[in-house]
Amino acid sequence: MAAKRVKWNPLKESYVDSKKVNRLSFEAETLFTRLIAKCDDNSNFDGDPTLITCKLYAEKMRLGLISVTDTLRMRNELVTNLLVIPYQVCGETYLHIPNNKKYRRSDVTSDIRFPDVPKKDVEAWARDPQTYTNQWFNETVMKPLRKRNESVTNTEQERDNPETNSSRYITEHDITEHNS
């Protein structure tokens, strides 16, 4: 039987001198360090702003110190500064932290909780990170987010019909426009 996994993932000494990290707001840098601490062994984590808020900021959210809108802004800041690679698998958004080495002992089972980044996304990001990031924003910024109290049983047709959908769905674009 494999030994229980002890989580340990130190930051590199060069972290504080990183130009990408120093371009971030304090809030986005906090999100980045929390992602490093909580990502799986393949350096992947949920990319949905609601799930990020619930999993990384539960206590702060309970106290009203952070909102999903704040998390969306911070996540987008990490994506824009090329610190995370956003990707989608089966319609769900995930984040990958590139060059985040997690060393594991061979007798400890891996902690894999999220799907791997599709190879085509890694290759596209490696060729031109800025183009990949811009394309991702263009394709996903209008993706509808389900409200918490909404029934999951709605059909795709009902969801996409603007007449029956006037106030039931919000998009990331709506959140951004509201906060501007």
N, C-alpha and C positions, 0 to 999 in steps of 0.2 A: 504494500500500500504506500502511495506517495505521501511524503511529508506535507504538512500544511504550509501553504505559501505565505511567506512573510514579505509584505510589500515594502519595497525600498527603491527609490528612484531619485538619486541626488541630481541637483542641477549642476551643470558644468560651471567651472570658475569663470569662463568667458561670458556667461549669461548676462551679467550686469553691464558688460561693454558692448553687447549686441546692438547694432544700429536698428535692426527691425524691432527689437523689444523696446528700445528707447524712443521709438516713434509712437508707441502706444500710450493711451491714457492710463492713469493708475488703475481704473476699473477694468480695462481690457487686459492689462498685465496680470491683475488678480485672477481673471478668468483663465488666462493662459496657464498660470501656475497651478490652478485647481484642475484644469484639464490634464496637465502632466501627471499630477498626483493620482487622478482617478481613471485615466484611460486604461484600456486593456493591454495585454502584453504585445499586441501588434500596433500600439499607439493609436487606437481608434476609440471614438466616443460618439454618443448621440449628437446630432447636429440641429435638431429641432429646438428653437429657443425656449419653448415651454418645458421640454424635458431637461434641458441644460439647467434652467432655473430651479426646477424641482430637485434634481439630483445633486447640484453643486451649491445651491444657495437656499436650501430648505428653511433654515432658521431665519436667515435675513428676509426671506419672502414672508414668512409667518409674522415677522415683526414689521412688515411694510417698508423695509429698507431698500428693496429691489423689486423690479417688475419684469415681466416678460419682454416689454419694450426695451428696457435697459439691457437685458441679455442679448436681444436681437442686435442692438447697436454695437455691443462689445464683440459679439461673434463676427459681425460684418467687418469690424475693425481688424480682427485677427486674420480674416480671409483677405482683406485688402492689403495688409502688410505681409502677406505670403507666409504667415506662421502656421497656418493650418490649410489642409487641402479639403475642400468640401466635395462630397460625392453622394450619389444616390444609388440605392439598391432596393428594388421592388417598391419604388415610390417614396421610400423613407430617406431622410437626409442624415448623413453622418459626417464626422470630421476626422481627419487623419493628421497627426503631427509628424511632419517629415523629419528625418534625421534624429529621432528620439530613440536612442538605444536603451532598451531594457534588457539587462543581463539576468539570466535565470540559471539556476542550477539545474542540471539534467535530471535530478531525482525529484524535482518539484513540478507538479502538473501546471500547464500553461493556463492563464486566465484569459480566455478568448470569449468576449461577450458580444462583439459586433462583427458584421460581415467585413471581409477584407475589401480594400479599395480595388475596384476593377482595374485590370492592367492597362486598359486603354486610357483611363483617367490619369494614372501615374505617368504614363508615357507622354500624354498631352501636357500635363503640368511640368514635366521635366524639360520638354522642348521649349515651352514658352509659358511660364507661370502667370504672367499678367493677362495674356489672351485667354487662358483657361479660366482664370478668376472672373474676368469680364463676361465671358460666355455663361458661366455658372450663374452670375447675378442676373443676367438677362433672361435666363430660362426659369429661374426659381423665385424671383422676387414677387411674382404675381401668383404663386401657388397658394391656394386657399388653406387657411388654418381652421380646424374644427373648433368651435367654441366648446367650452368645458361641459355645459349643460345640454348640448345638442345630441340627439339620438344618432347613433352610428348606423342605423338601419336605412338611412336615406339612400336612394339610388343615385348613381352617377348622373342620370338625366335630371333629376330634381336639383342636384347640387349645381349643375352647370346652367340651369335655366334661370336667367336674371329676373324673370317675373316672380318665381316662387322663392327666389334666393335673395331678396332685397336686403335683408338685415341678418341673415342667418350665418354668413361667412364673412370673415375678415381676411385680408391678405397682408403680407409683410409690407407691401406698398402702402396700404391704408394706415398701418401703424406708423410708418415713417412719415407720411404726409400729415398725420394727426399731430406728431411731435415737432413738426417744423414750424 
